[in-house]
Amino acid sequence: MPTFPIGYRSFHAHPSLNFELNRWLAALPEAELVAAAARIPSAREWPGVMLECADRAEREGRLY
């Protein structure tokens, strides 16, 4: 079962993208979110990058 971290992190300069990345803190490691944020320059890239994160989590058996 995931643990829910306390606090709000600064992953992305864009407020909406940063908010959405923070929502994933319980499911993805913080380092993975930092790496994902660096690959998301705008909302257009969001789906592809997040699907890659999901695929990696599935391959590694990190399913909640």
DSSP file (Angstrom, degrees, kcal/mol; ACC not computed):
  #  RESIDUE AA STRUCTURE BP1 BP2  ACC     N-H-->O    O-->H-N    N-H-->O    O-->H-N    TCO  KAPPA ALPHA  PHI   PSI    X-CA   Y-CA   Z-CA
    1    1 A M              0   0    0      0, 0.0    63,-0.0     0, 0.0     2,-0.0   0.000 360.0 360.0 360.0 135.1    0.0    0.0    0.0
    2    2 A P        -     0   0    0      0, 0.0     2,-0.4     0, 0.0    25,-0.1  -0.302 360.0-133.4 -69.1 152.4    1.4    3.4   -0.9
    3    3 A T        -     0   0    0     23,-0.3     0, 0.0    22,-0.1     0, 0.0  -0.819  17.1-129.1-100.3 148.9    2.3    6.0    1.7
    4    4 A F        -     0   0    0     -2,-0.4    22,-0.1    23,-0.0    21,-0.0  -0.861  22.2-138.7-103.5 110.7    1.1    9.5    1.3
    5    5 A P        -     0   0    0      0, 0.0     2,-0.4     0, 0.0    21,-0.1  -0.240  15.1-123.4 -66.4 154.1    4.0   12.0    1.6
    6    6 A I        +     0   0    0      2,-0.0     2,-0.1     0, 0.0     0, 0.0  -0.802  68.2  25.3 -98.6 139.1    3.4   15.2    3.5
    7    7 A G  S    S-     0   0    0     -2,-0.4     2,-0.4     2,-0.0     0, 0.0  -0.282  81.8 -81.8 102.5 173.1    4.0   18.5    1.8
    8    8 A Y        -     0   0    0     -2,-0.1     2,-0.2     2,-0.0    11,-0.1  -0.963  38.0-150.6-121.1 131.4    4.1   19.9   -1.7
    9    9 A R        -     0   0    0     -2,-0.4     2,-0.8     9,-0.2     3,-0.2  -0.632  15.6-127.2-102.5 159.2    7.1   19.6   -4.0
   10   10 A S        +     0   0    0     -2,-0.2     3,-0.1     1,-0.2     9,-0.0  -0.846  47.5 145.6-106.8  94.6    8.3   21.9   -6.7
   11   11 A F        +     0   0    0     -2,-0.8     2,-0.3     1,-0.2    -1,-0.2   0.771  64.7  23.0 -95.7 -32.9    8.7   19.6   -9.7
   12   12 A H        -     0   0    0     -3,-0.2    -1,-0.2     2,-0.1     6,-0.1  -0.975  62.6-133.2-142.7 146.6    7.8   22.0  -12.6
   13   13 A A  S    S+     0   0    0     -2,-0.3    -1,-0.1    -3,-0.1     3,-0.0   0.792  89.8  83.5 -70.4 -28.4    7.7   25.7  -13.2
   14   14 A H  S  > S-     0   0    0      1,-0.2     4,-2.7    -3,-0.0     5,-0.2  -0.676  77.6-144.2 -79.5 120.9    4.2   25.5  -14.7
   15   15 A P  H  > S+     0   0    0      0, 0.0     4,-2.3     0, 0.0    -1,-0.2   0.858  95.7  47.9 -56.1 -41.5    1.7   25.5  -11.8
   16   16 A S  H  > S+     0   0    0      2,-0.2     4,-2.2     1,-0.2     5,-0.1   0.919 114.6  45.0 -67.9 -42.9   -0.8   23.1  -13.3
   17   17 A L  H  > S+     0   0    0      2,-0.2     4,-2.4     1,-0.2    -1,-0.2   0.887 112.6  52.3 -67.5 -38.0    1.8   20.5  -14.3
   18   18 A N  H  X S+     0   0    0     -4,-2.7     4,-2.2     2,-0.2    -2,-0.2   0.922 108.9  50.4 -63.3 -43.3    3.5   20.9  -10.9
   19   19 A F  H  X S+     0   0    0     -4,-2.3     4,-1.4    -5,-0.2    -2,-0.2   0.936 111.1  48.3 -58.3 -48.0    0.1   20.2   -9.2
   20   20 A E  H  X S+     0   0    0     -4,-2.2     4,-0.6     1,-0.2     3,-0.2   0.894 110.0  51.5 -63.6 -39.7   -0.5   17.1  -11.3
   21   21 A L  H >< S+     0   0    0     -4,-2.4     3,-1.2     1,-0.2    -1,-0.2   0.890 106.4  55.0 -64.0 -38.5    3.0   15.8  -10.6
   22   22 A N  H >< S+     0   0    0     -4,-2.2     3,-1.4     1,-0.3    -1,-0.2   0.821  97.8  63.8 -63.6 -30.2    2.5   16.2   -6.9
   23   23 A R  H 3< S+     0   0    0     -4,-1.4     3,-0.4     1,-0.3    -1,-0.3   0.749  99.2  55.5 -64.5 -22.7   -0.7   14.1   -7.2
   24   24 A W  T XX S+     0   0    0     -3,-1.2     4,-2.5    -4,-0.6     3,-1.5   0.421  74.8 101.8 -90.6   0.4    1.5   11.2   -8.2
   25   25 A L  T <4 S+     0   0    0     -3,-1.4    -1,-0.2     1,-0.3   -22,-0.1   0.802  79.7  52.9 -57.9 -30.8    3.8   11.3   -5.1
   26   26 A A  T 34 S+     0   0    0     -3,-0.4   -23,-0.3    -4,-0.2    -1,-0.3   0.729 118.5  35.4 -76.1 -20.5    2.0    8.4   -3.5
   27   27 A A  T <4 S+     0   0    0     -3,-1.5    -2,-0.2     1,-0.2    -1,-0.2   0.726 116.9  43.8-107.1 -26.5    2.4    6.1   -6.5
   28   28 A L  S  < S-     0   0    0     -4,-2.5    -1,-0.2     2,-0.0     5,-0.1  -0.930  87.7-101.7-123.7 145.3    5.8    7.1   -8.0
   29   29 A P    >>  -     0   0    0      0, 0.0     4,-1.7     0, 0.0     3,-0.5  -0.322  32.4-120.5 -60.9 145.6    9.2    7.7   -6.4
   30   30 A E  H 3> S+     0   0    0      1,-0.3     4,-2.3     2,-0.2     5,-0.2   0.878 112.9  55.8 -56.8 -40.4   10.1   11.3   -6.1
   31   31 A A  H 3> S+     0   0    0      1,-0.2     4,-2.1     2,-0.2    -1,-0.3   0.867 105.6  52.1 -61.9 -35.7   13.2   10.9   -8.2
   32   32 A E  H <> S+     0   0    0     -3,-0.5     4,-2.3     2,-0.2    -1,-0.2   0.872 109.1  49.8 -68.4 -36.3   11.1    9.4  -11.0
   33   33 A L  H  X S+     0   0    0     -4,-1.7     4,-2.7     2,-0.2    -2,-0.2   0.875 108.5  52.5 -69.5 -37.4    8.8   12.5  -10.9
   34   34 A V  H  X S+     0   0    0     -4,-2.3     4,-1.6     2,-0.2    -2,-0.2   0.933 112.0  46.2 -61.7 -45.1   11.8   14.8  -11.0
   35   35 A A  H  X S+     0   0    0     -4,-2.1     4,-0.6     1,-0.2    -2,-0.2   0.895 112.8  49.8 -65.1 -40.7   13.0   13.0  -14.1
   36   36 A A  H >< S+     0   0    0     -4,-2.3     3,-1.4     1,-0.2     4,-0.3   0.920 106.8  55.1 -64.2 -43.3    9.6   13.0  -15.7
   37   37 A A  H >< S+     0   0    0     -4,-2.7     3,-1.4     1,-0.3    -1,-0.2   0.869 102.2  57.4 -58.9 -37.2    9.1   16.8  -15.0
   38   38 A A  H 3< S+     0   0    0     -4,-1.6    -1,-0.3     1,-0.3    -2,-0.2   0.723 107.6  48.7 -66.3 -20.0   12.4   17.5  -16.9
   39   39 A R  T << S+     0   0    0     -3,-1.4    -1,-0.3    -4,-0.6    -2,-0.2   0.355  95.9  79.0-101.0   4.9   10.9   15.8  -19.9
   40   40 A I    <   +     0   0    0     -3,-1.4    -1,-0.1    -4,-0.3     3,-0.1  -0.793  44.1 163.6-116.8  87.4    7.6   17.6  -19.9
   41   41 A P  S    S-     0   0    0      0, 0.0     2,-0.3     0, 0.0    -1,-0.2   0.770  72.8  -0.5 -73.9 -23.9    8.1   21.1  -21.4
   42   42 A S  S >> S-     0   0    0    -25,-0.0     3,-1.3     1,-0.0     4,-0.6  -0.941  84.2 -89.5-154.4 173.1    4.3   21.6  -21.9
   43   43 A A  G >4 S+     0   0    0     -2,-0.3     3,-0.6     1,-0.3    -1,-0.0   0.753 115.5  71.9 -61.4 -24.2    1.0   19.8  -21.4
   44   44 A R  G 34 S+     0   0    0      1,-0.2     4,-0.3     2,-0.1    -1,-0.3   0.858 100.7  43.3 -60.9 -35.8    1.3   18.3  -24.9
   45   45 A E  G <> S+     0   0    0     -3,-1.3     4,-2.1     1,-0.2     5,-0.3   0.603  90.4  91.9 -85.7 -12.2    4.1   15.9  -23.7
   46   46 A W  H <X S+     0   0    0     -4,-0.6     4,-2.6    -3,-0.6     5,-0.3   0.903  82.7  49.3 -51.0 -54.1    2.3   15.0  -20.4
   47   47 A P  H  > S+     0   0    0      0, 0.0     4,-2.3     0, 0.0    -1,-0.2   0.917 112.6  46.3 -58.3 -46.0    0.5   11.9  -21.7
   48   48 A G  H  > S+     0   0    0     -4,-0.3     4,-1.8     2,-0.2    -2,-0.2   0.923 115.1  45.4 -63.3 -45.2    3.5   10.2  -23.3
   49   49 A V  H  X S+     0   0    0     -4,-2.1     4,-1.9     1,-0.2    -1,-0.2   0.918 114.8  47.5 -65.9 -43.0    5.8   10.8  -20.4
   50   50 A M  H  X S+     0   0    0     -4,-2.6     4,-2.2    -5,-0.3    -1,-0.2   0.851 109.3  53.6 -70.3 -32.6    3.3    9.6  -17.8
   51   51 A L  H  X S+     0   0    0     -4,-2.3     4,-2.7    -5,-0.3    -1,-0.2   0.876 106.7  52.9 -66.6 -36.1    2.5    6.5  -19.8
   52   52 A E  H  X S+     0   0    0     -4,-1.8     4,-2.3     2,-0.2    -2,-0.2   0.907 108.9  49.7 -63.2 -40.8    6.2    5.7  -19.9
   53   53 A C  H  X S+     0   0    0     -4,-1.9     4,-2.3     2,-0.2    -2,-0.2   0.913 111.6  48.8 -61.8 -42.9    6.2    6.0  -16.1
   54   54 A A  H  X S+     0   0    0     -4,-2.2     4,-2.4     2,-0.2    -2,-0.2   0.912 110.6  50.1 -64.8 -42.9    3.2    3.7  -15.9
   55   55 A D  H  X S+     0   0    0     -4,-2.7     4,-2.5     2,-0.2    -1,-0.2   0.910 111.3  49.1 -61.9 -42.1    4.7    1.1  -18.2
   56   56 A R  H  X S+     0   0    0     -4,-2.3     4,-2.0     2,-0.2    -2,-0.2   0.916 110.8  49.8 -64.1 -43.5    8.0    1.1  -16.2
   57   57 A A  H  <>S+     0   0    0     -4,-2.3     5,-3.1     1,-0.2     4,-0.3   0.901 111.4  49.6 -61.9 -40.9    6.0    0.7  -12.9
   58   58 A E  H ><5S+     0   0    0     -4,-2.4     3,-1.4     3,-0.2    -2,-0.2   0.931 109.7  50.1 -64.8 -45.6    4.1   -2.2  -14.4
   59   59 A R  H 3<5S+     0   0    0     -4,-2.5    -1,-0.2     1,-0.3    -2,-0.2   0.857 112.4  48.5 -59.8 -35.3    7.2   -3.9  -15.7
   60   60 A E  T 3<5S-     0   0    0     -4,-2.0    -1,-0.3    -5,-0.2    -2,-0.2   0.409 116.5-114.4 -87.1   2.2    8.8   -3.5  -12.2
   61   61 A G  T < 5 +     0   0    0     -3,-1.4     2,-1.4    -4,-0.3    -3,-0.2   0.736  67.4 144.4  73.8  22.2    5.7   -4.9  -10.5
   62   62 A R      < +     0   0    0     -5,-3.1     2,-0.5    -6,-0.2    -1,-0.2  -0.521  22.1 145.3 -92.3  68.7    4.9   -1.6   -8.7
   63   63 A L              0   0    0     -2,-1.4    -5,-0.0    -5,-0.1   -36,-0.0  -0.900 360.0 360.0-109.6 133.2    1.1   -1.9   -9.0
   64   64 A Y              0   0    0     -2,-0.5    -1,-0.1   -63,-0.0    -2,-0.0   0.377 360.0 360.0-111.7 360.0   -1.1   -0.6   -6.2
